[in-house]
Amino acid sequence: MAKLKIKKGDTVQVIAGDDKGKIGRVLEVYPKTMKILVEQVNVHKKHTRPNQQYPNGGIISKELPIHYSNVMILDSEKKPTRIGIRHEIKGGRKETIRFARTNNKDL
């Protein structure tokens, strides 16, 4: 299982698919399936029966996960970038730091 470089809370831009060009925040990361859930991206309508949460039932808009390869993280200048990883030793501990490849600034 590969480790994803995109984390919950990152701002990403969709680079492929129906929602190409949309920007959103990562709400959830699913490393086993290599998918991520992005705010206001890949929204589908779901028909529900009446239940406690929705007493009248109806049609609900719901975001569905997309493959992580279809998004790129945005750097500090709001440009899509690839992610680099650098290891630094701070206080005797090795820390992994993610940085933007476009401007070499930390994410």
Stockholm file with secondary structure:
# STOCKHOLM 1.0

chainA/1-107         MAKLKIKKGDTVQVIAGDDKGKIGRVLEVYPKTMKILVEQVNVHKKHTRPNQQYPNGGIISKELPIHYSNVMILDSEKKPTRIGIRHEIKGGRKETIRFARTNNKDL
#=GR chainA/1-107 SS CCCCSCCTTCEEEECSSTTTTCEEEEEEEETTTTEEEETTSSEEEEEECCCSSSTTCEEEEEECCEEGGGEEEECTTSCEECEEEEEEEETTEEEEEEEETTTCCBC
#=GC SS_cons         CCCCSCCTTCEEEECSSTTTTCEEEEEEEETTTTEEEETTSSEEEEEECCCSSSTTCEEEEEECCEEGGGEEEECTTSCEECEEEEEEEETTEEEEEEEETTTCCBC
//
